[in-house]
Amino acid sequence: QVQLVESGGGLVQPGGSLRLSCAASGSIFSIYTMGWYRQAPGTQRELVAAITISGSTNYADSVKGRFTISRDNAKNTVYLQMNSLKPEDTAVYFCNVKNVFEGYWGQGTQVTVSS
């Protein structure tokens, strides 16, 4: 019933930028938190950034000062602006949305940072 459509991934050089988007649609009640996770080969999925409906944000220490999360509540869309990208940012990035009842995952979008 709930679909998360991610876009914006790709291949960039170190120091470059990408903007990820995730649009949620379908039957969902009062989205509270939207966020981005990532998973590199051989690693656990980890939180990158999250934002609540009130605008409070949390970031992984590794991305603070480089990434910015934002949301458009009217469109049920969350964005991740990624600047000053590093090779260690290479991963599959997954969108996640939560309400008081359920959490939902996107399919993931590949981000590769390489020269």
Residue pairs with C-beta under 8 A, 6 or more apart in sequence:
1 26
1 27
1 28
2 24
2 25
2 26
2 27
2 28
2 97
2 102
2 104
3 24
3 25
3 26
4 22
4 23
4 24
4 95
4 96
4 97
4 104
4 105
4 106
4 107
5 22
5 23
5 25
5 106
6 20
6 21
6 22
6 93
6 94
6 95
6 106
6 107
6 108
6 109
7 20
7 21
7 22
7 109
8 18
8 19
8 20
8 21
8 80
8 109
9 18
9 20
9 93
9 109
9 110
9 111
10 18
10 110
10 111
10 112
11 112
11 113
11 114
12 18
12 85
12 111
12 112
12 113
13 113
13 114
13 115
14 85
14 86
14 87
14 113
14 114
14 115
15 84
15 85
16 85
16 113
17 81
17 82
17 83
17 84
17 85
18 82
18 85
18 111
19 79
19 80
19 81
19 82
20 36
20 79
20 80
20 82
20 93
20 95
20 109
20 111
21 77
21 78
21 79
22 34
22 36
22 77
22 78
22 79
22 95
22 97
22 106
23 75
23 76
23 77
24 31
24 34
24 76
24 77
24 78
24 95
24 97
24 104
25 76
28 76
28 97
28 99
28 102
28 104
29 99
29 100
29 101
30 53
30 99
30 100
31 53
31 73
31 76
31 97
31 98
31 99
32 52
32 53
32 98
32 99
32 100
33 50
33 51
33 52
33 53
33 96
33 97
33 98
34 50
34 51
34 69
34 71
34 78
34 95
34 96
34 97
34 98
35 47
35 48
35 49
35 50
35 51
35 58
35 69
35 78
35 95
35 96
35 97
36 47
36 48
36 49
36 50
36 69
36 78
36 80
36 93
36 94
36 95
36 96
37 45
37 46
37 47
37 48
37 93
37 94
37 96
38 45
38 46
38 48
38 89
38 91
38 92
38 93
38 94
38 111
39 45
39 46
39 91
39 92
39 94
39 108
40 90
40 91
40 92
43 91
45 94
46 60
47 58
47 60
48 59
48 60
48 63
48 67
48 80
48 93
49 57
49 58
49 59
49 60
49 63
49 67
49 68
49 69
49 80
50 57
50 58
50 69
50 96
51 57
51 58
51 69
51 70
51 71
51 78
53 73
57 69
59 67
59 69
62 88
63 82
63 89
66 82
66 83
66 84
66 85
67 80
67 81
67 82
67 83
68 80
68 81
68 83
69 78
69 79
69 80
69 81
70 78
70 79
70 81
71 77
71 78
71 79
72 78
72 79
76 97
78 95
78 97
80 93
82 89
82 111
85 111
85 113
86 113
87 113
87 114
88 113
89 111
89 113
90 111
90 112
90 113
90 114
91 111
92 108
92 109
92 110
92 111
93 108
93 109
93 110
93 111
94 105
94 106
94 107
94 108
95 105
95 106
96 103
96 104
96 105
96 106
97 103
97 104
98 104
